[in-house]
Amino acid sequence: MLNRLEGSRRVEQQKRVSICGCGWLGLPLGKYLAEKGFTVKGSTTGKEKFEILREAGIQPFQISLDPVLSGDDPAAFLESDTLVINVPPKRRPDIVDYHQRQMASLKEAVVASPVRHVVFISSTSVYPSLNRDVTEEDACNPESESGEALLGVEKMLLEEPSFKTTVLRFCGLMGYDRNPVRFLGRMATLSNANQPVNLIHRDDCIGIISEVIRQEIWGKVLNACSPEHPLRREYYAKAAALSGNELPPLAEEQGNAMFKIIDSSKLERILGYRFRVPNPLDLPEDSES
C-alpha cells in the first residue's frame, strides 16, 4: 500500500513543470503542457504579463536573473519535478561571464529545490562551421560568444549530480510571427544565398520538449533541427513567391562561405520523433504569420 502511495505521489509530482522564461517559445509551451494536464508554473520578468500567463493556464511568477536569482518566491516557483530553462544569453560585452553567472545562481536554487530533471534550451551556435554535417560530438570552439556562453552552461548543468539534465540544441526558430516574408522587406541583398539553412518550427520545439518530459529522456544532449536543409535562396524565393514580393538581388560574395548542416538523427532515434515540419520550404499556414 505504501509503495502504491509513493508511486502515486511520484506521478503527481512529475506532472508539475516550471518554465523559466515564458516568452515566444516558453508561453505556448506552458499552454500546451497545461492542456495536457500538467500543473505549470512560468516565470516572467514583468508582472504586466501575469494575466497572459494565467489565460494560458500557467501560474505566473516574477523572476529575474540579474545575474543573481531574485523575485517573488523563487522557492515556490521551483516546487516542481521538472524545470525547463529557456533563457538565452543577453547581448552585452560580458555575455559569457554574465550568462554563466546567471545560470550558476539558478543552479544553486535548483539544487536546494525538489527539481530532479532539467531541460536546458541551448543553441546550435555551440558548433563551428565545418562545411559538413555536424553531430552532438562536434561542439567545440564556438564562433560566437553566445555559443561559448551556452557551451559552458551545458557543461555546468550536465555535471551537477543532484538533478539530471537533457540539453536541446535548437537551430534557427521559425513559425508564426517569425516568418521569412517579414524579413524580405528589410533585405537590400540576399547574403550567403548558397548556404543550407538550419531551421525548426516552433510547433516542433514544443513537441520535442514535451516528448522529452513525457518519455523521461534524461542525461542526453540532442540536436533539434528540421531534417531537410534547402538553400537560403530557395527558402527566401519560396517566401517571395507566396507573398508576391520580389526576391532581393544576391549579394556579391568572394569565395565559398563556411557552413554547417545540423544532424538531428540522434533525437529522431531516441525519441522516435517525426518532425511536423520536416522541410522549411513547407512554410505552414500559421495563424499569426
Disulfide bonds with the S-S distance in Angstrom:
none
